[in-house]
Amino acid sequence: MADLTLVMDNVNKPHNLAAIIRSGEAAGIDDEQLGEFLRERGLHTEHLTIWDQELRDMVDKKSERQDKENKELKKKVRELEKELQRKEKALAEAAALLVLKKKLNALTKESEDD
């Protein structure tokens, strides 16, 4: 069997593992050679299947976690936007009251001057 080196750094997505296997197949490595390569390292083809499933499960869990996090963040954004609208409304009311108070003070001052 010719020397075969598989670089598996940063293999954390199922399609990466599948690409490595396809690369081996494209290089002309048949099932027998792959089996020999794996056995030399104390592995079996079943390990590839298990790893593939583990990677898929990790990706699914990560995706579920991200979906949950996105949902929570969207909810928080809605809550903050609602709070901002409430505060903007309160600020507008306070500004209107301040304007009315200044007008009232100006009118009462004019009345006193007469």
N, C-alpha and C positions, 0 to 999 in steps of 0.2 A: 504494500500500500504506500502510495506517495505521501509525503508529509502534508498534513492538512492543519491549518491554523484557523480557528474561528475566533474572531474578536467579538466579544459579547459585552463590552463596556456600554453602559447606558442603555441596555436592552430593557426597556420598561413599558413597552407597548406591544400588544400582541402582533401587530403587523411587522414589527421589527424582527421578532423571532421567526415569523413565517418567511420574511425576506432572507434571513440567514439560511434557513432550510432550503429555500428555492435557489439561493446562490450556490449552495453545495450541490444541489441537483444539476444546476446549469454547468457547474465545473466538471460534471461527469461522475459524480460520486453516487454510486448506486446504493441500494438498501444494505447490501452485504458490507460494503466499505464503511458506510455510516455506522452500522452495527459494530464493526470491528473498532472503529474510532471511539465509539462510546464505551465499549467494553474495556478498552485499554485504560480508560479513565474511571472505571467502576460504575458506568452508567448503562442504561438500557433505553431503547426507543420509547418505552413507556414513560420515562422521565420527561422526554420532550412533550408528550401529550399532557402530562401533569403540569409542567411548567407553562405550557400554552394556556391551559385552563386557569392556572393561578394568575397569570398575567391578565387574562380577560376579566377575571373576578376583581382584580385590583383596579383595573380601568373602570369597570362598572361601579365599584364602590366609590372611586374618586369622582366619577361623573355624578353619582347620586349625592355625594357630599357637596359638590359644587352646585348642583341644582337646589339643594336645600339652603345652602348659603346664599345663593342668588335670590331665592324666594324671601328669605329673612331680610336681606338687604333692601329688596324692593318694598317690603312692608315697612321697614324703618324709614325709607325715603318718603313713602306716602304719609307716614305719621309726622315726619318733620315738615313736609310741605303743608300739611293741615295746620300744624302749630304755627308755622310762618304766616299763613293766611290769617289765622286768628290774631296774631300779634300785629300784623300790618293793619288789620281792621281796628284793633284797639288803639294803635298809634294814630290812625286817621281820625278816630273819634276824639282822642285827646287833643290833637292839633286843631280840630274844629272847635272844641270847647275853649281852647286857649285863644283862638281868634275871636270867638264870641265874647269872651271875658275882656279882651283888650278893647273891643268895640263898646262894650257896656261901660268900661272904665272911662273911655274917651267921651261917651255921651254924658255920663254923670259928671265928669269934670267940666264939660261945657255948660251943663245946667247950673253948676255951682258958680261958674264964672259970670253968669247972667244975673 
